[in-house]
Amino acid sequence: MNKMLLGAAAAAAMLALPAVAHAQGGYIDVVGGNDDLTLTGLGSADSNFWGVDGVFSGTNVQLGAHYSTFDETNNNVWTIDGHLFTRNDNWQLGAGLGYTDADSTSEWAVAGEGLLFLDRTTLGASVTYSNADDTDSTFWGIDGEARFFLTDNFRVGVNAGWGSIDAGAGGDADVTTLGANAEWQFDNTPFSVFAGYNHTDADLLKSDAWGVGARWNFGSSSLMDRDRHGANLRSTVGGFSRLFGL
């Protein structure tokens, strides 16, 4: 309970910060889905989940707060993250910092991240390091993504990543992730719908997560405008957090 209260307070603080940082835009959404977490030889936990997100972007900063709850594993997962960056019409370069609390453990993550803006495609890459004290584990990894804008308001994307978890006495494990997503914003409205799928494989642990949601966008005229001038960065999470499909 104390962790949940601390997470709520931190999320509230993050939501208030953009006013100070001269927020220019962002989005608020709700999402629901399923995460099938399998431990080889010990069975699986098939959890339905729902969550909410609030992400805000200023001139050179993006701030986010995210909450998800899983019914089967009875986990409440909070993530807050912040990003500092510089960008122009052709590229964006910066760094992100994130903190995740999942009831049983917590994790800090830091990342260097960049985006390359092409005509109707955005390419992204990041390098992440994280530490989870409760499980005495560290992680580092690299991720890449591509976003394709079929129209200004219809985007499809793919992502992939590889990393390594050092779990101390628990040994090492390679972590691979693969995902796909899509978003469509209704013309002349600030509302969009989205869907996504992520597969995470950490040797003995595997996660298959999918979700669908609805989003209210503000401060941008289209999905492509948000991608080039607004809140366009993925949440900064480490190796442990990826097992929740995050």
N, C-alpha and C positions, 0 to 999 in steps of 0.2 A: 504493500500500500504506500509506504514512504517513497519507493521508487516511482510509483505512478504519480504521486503528488509532485515530486521533484520534476518529473518529465512534463507534467502539465504546466508547471510554473515556467520551465525553460521554453516550452512551446509558445506560451503566451508572451514571453519576453521577445522571442524571435519574431512573432507576428507584429509586435509593437515597434521593433527597430526600424523597419523600412520607412516609417514616417520621418525618422531622424535622418535616414540615408537618402531622402528625396526620391522615394520609390516612383518609378515611371510606369510600372505595369506588373502583370503577373497573372496568377490563376488560383482558384480554389476548386477542389474536386472531391467527389466521393467515388469509391471503388469497391467492388466485391468480386470474390473469386474463390479459388481452391488451390491448396498447396499439398501435394502428396510427397511426404518426406520418408525415404526408405533407408534403413540401416541394414546392410547385407547380413543375413543370418539372424537378425533380431526382429524382423517385421517392419511395419510401416505405420505412420500416423497420417491419415488423410483428413486434413483440416479445411473447412470452409473459413473464409475470412472476409472482413470488411474493413475499410479504412477511409481516412480523410487526409487531404494534403492542402497546405497553403504555401505558395511560392511567390516571392516578390523580387523584383529586379529594379536597381537604380542605375546610375550612369556607369559605375564600375564595380557593382556589388550585386550579388544574388543571395537571398536568404530563404530558407525553407524549414517547415515543420511538418512532420509526417507521423501518423498514428495508424496502427493496424492491430486487430485482435483476432486470434485464431481459436476456434471452438474446441477442436479435438485435443490440442496440446495445451489449451488454456493459457496461452501466452499473450501478453500485451506488449507490443513493440513500438517504442518511440524512437524517432530519429530527428535530430536537428542538424542543419548544415549551413555553412556560409562559404561564399566564393568571392575572391577578388580577382579582377581581370582587366585587361586592356583589349580593345577591339577596334577594327575598322571595317570597311566594306568587304575585305578579302579574308580576314582571319581574326581569331580571338585566342588569347593566351593568358593563363592565370593559374591559380591554385585554389584548392578546396579543402575544408576541414569539416568532419562530421563526427557526431556522437550518437551511438545507438544503445538503448537500454531495452533488454528483452526479458525482464523479470529475473531469470536465472543468471544472466551475465550481461556485461556491458562492454562496449568496444569503441575505441577512438580510431579514426582514420584520417589520413592526410593524402592529398593527391595533387600532382601536377597535371594540368589538362589543357587541351587545345582544340580548336575547331577551324576547319578550312571551308570557306564559303565559295561554292562554285555556282553555276548558273541556276540550276534547280535542284542541286544536291549539296548536302552538308556532310562533311567527313569529320569524325571526331576521334581523339585518342587520349588516354590518360594512363598514368603510372601511379599506383596506390600502395601505401604502407599502412598497416593497422596493427593494433595491439588490444587483446582482450585479457585483462588481468585475472578475471574470475576463472578462466580456463587455462591460464598461463600459456597463451598461444599468440604468435605473431603471424602476419601475412604480408606478402608483397605480390603485386600482380600488374599486368598490363591489359588494357581493354581498348577495343575499337568499335566504332559504330558508323553507320551510313544512314542518312535520312534522304528520302526521295520525295519531292513535291510534284505530284501529278497535276495538281492545280494549286493555287495559292491557299486553298482551304482543305486540301486532302493530302495527307502525308503518310507514307509507309516507311518503316525502318527495320534494320537488322543490327544486331550487336553480338560480339564474341569477345571472350576474354580467357586468359590463362594466368594462373598464379600458384603460389606454394604456401601452405600453412605449416608452421613449425609449432607443434602442440606439446613441446617439452617431452615428458615421459610418455605421452601418447604417440610420439613419432611424427614423421612428416607426411604430408599428403599433397598431391597435385590437385588443383582446382580448375576446372574448365566450365565456362558458361556459354550458352548459346540462346539467343532470343530473337523475337520478331514482334513488331507492334504496328499499330495504325491509328490515325486520328482524323476525324472529319468534323469541320466546323460548319454550322449552318450559315449560309450566306446572309449577310446583313443582320446577323445576331452575334452576341458574344458567347454563345453556347456551342460546345462541341461534345462529341462522344468518342471514346477510345477503347482499344482492346490491346492486350499484350500477353505474351507467353515467354517464360524463361525456364531453361533447363540448366541445373547446376550439378556437376559430378565431382565429388571429392573423395575418390577411391571407394571407401566403404559406405559413404553417405551420398545419397542422390535426392535431388529435389526437382519436381515438375510443378510449376506454378503458372496459373493463368488468371487473368482478371479483366473485367469490363467496368467502365465507369462513365460519368458525366462531369463536365468541367465548365466552369464560368471563367471566361478570360476577360481581362480588362487592361486598357492601356495599349492594345495592339489592334490593328485593323484586320489581320488575318493570321493564320498559322505561320505562314512564311515570314510575315512581318515580326511575329513574336520570336521566331527562330533567329532572325538576323539582328534584331534590335532590343529584344526583351529577355524574358526568363527562358533560357535555352539549355541549361546544364542539368545533367542527371544528378541525383542525390549522391553524396560521397559516402560510400559504405565499404566496410572491410570484408574479410573472408568469411567470418562467422555469420554475418548478416545475410550473405548470399544464400544461405541454406533456407532462409525464409522467403526466398523468391524476390528479395528486394534488390 
